[in-house]
Amino acid sequence: MSEHFVDVRWKRQTNDFAYDSFNRGHDWTFDSGLTIPGSSAPGYYGDMDRVDPEEAFIAALSSCHMLTFLAIASKKKLVVDAYDDHPVGHLDKNEQGKIAITSVDLNPRVAFAPGVEVDAATLKKLHDSAHDHCFIANSITARVTINPK
């Protein structure tokens, strides 16, 4: 169907290559030319001023869910004015005993345009449909819980 590309670049900046001191900073460059500074999570000697893979994973899932939700709402003529989420990923051991993001909580808050009335049941159906059609959600094994606000 389609392929997606990103360039990930790292270069050693320390004299040694010891586990607790080598630099984790690297760059993700997208086809638009946008470069995002990446690193490991601070708990793994990373730079907290850079995006770590766990955060990027959670952001990708949240973004995909949001974009799918907006597409579905648009097709149903339910005008959305704003969408905010504060997703939380949980790093734990999976069934194989390996450390993984085992679950993600999406906490979307949707503001519909004035005059657009959406009850709780309809909102849940919209989110369920968005989850069912989200490419990223369909690609992962982590449990995803959606908690609309």
N, C-alpha and C positions, 0 to 999 in steps of 0.2 A: 504494500500500500504506500508507505512512505518511509524515508530514513531521516534521522535527525543527528546532527553532528555538533560536537563541541571540542575545542582544543584544551587540554589540561597540561600545564607546563610547570615543572619544578626544577630547580637547580640548587645544588649544594652550596651553602654560603658559610659553612663552618669549616674549620681546619680538620676537625675529626668527624667521625660518623658514628659517634656513640649514641645509643638509643635515647638517653635523657637530654641530649644537647643538640642533635642535628635539627636544622630548621624545617618546620612543617609548612611554612608559607608557600603557596603556589597560586597560579592564576587559572581561571576558567575563562576562555574567550569564545564567545558565541558568534554565529554567522553574521550578526548585525555589526560586529566589531566591539560590542560591549564586553568589557572585562570585569569579572568579579574576583576579588581577592579571596582565596580559600585557604583553609588550614585544618588541622585536626581540631577536635574539641579541646578546650582548655584542660580537661582532665587527662588528656593524652599529649601533654606538652604543646598544645596548640596556642594560637594567638586569638584571644577573644574578640579582637577588632576585625577578624575575618570570618567568613561564613564557613561553617564546618559541614561535612557531608550529611550528618544527621539532620541539621537544620534545613539543608537544601532538600532533602528527601521529604520532610514534613511540609515545607513550603510548596514543593511540586504537587503533592497530594492535595493540599488545600486549594491551590490555584486551579488545578484540574477540576476539582469538585465545584468550585465557584463558577468557572467558565461554563461547565456543563449545566449547572443550575440556571445561570443567566440565559443560556441558549434555550433551555426548556421553557423558562418563564416568558421569554420573548415570543416563542412560537405559540404560547397560550395567551398572548396579549396581556400578560400580567407585568406591567411596567415596574421595574426595580429602579429606585433612586440611589441606593447605597447597599453595599455588602461588606461586612467586616468579619474577620475570623481571627481567633487566637488559638491555633491548633497546638496540641501538646502530644509529643511522641514519648513513648515509654521504652527505654532500653532495658532489656532483661534477657534471661536465658530462654531460648526457644525449646521446643520439644526434643531437639537433638542435643540440648545442653550447650548450644553456641549462643554467644551474645548477639542479639539482633534487636531491631525495633519491632517489638512484638505487638504493640497496639498504638493507635493514634486516636486521639479525641479531637474531632472537629467541633468548634463552638461558634457556628455562624450566626450573625445577627443581620437580618435582611430588613431594609426599609423600602416598602413599596410606595409608589407615587400616590399622592392624595387621591382619594376616591377608589383606590384598588383595595378591595377587602379580601383578605386571605385568612381563612380560619386555620386552627392548629392542625386539623386533619389534612387539609390541602397542602399546608406547608410541609408536613411530614412526607406526603406523597411526592412533592417536588424534590425534596432532599433524597428520598429513596430512589427515585428515578435518576437523579444526578449521580448518585453513587453507582447505580447499576450500569450507567453509560460512561463513567469516567475511565479513560484509558489507563491512567496511573493506578487507580483502585483495582482495576482488572488485572494489573501486572504484579501485584504484591501479595504476600501471605499475611501481613500484619492485620490484626482485627481493627476495623474502623468503626468507631462509635460517633454518631452525629447527634449533637445536643443543641438544637436550634434555640436561640435566645429570643 
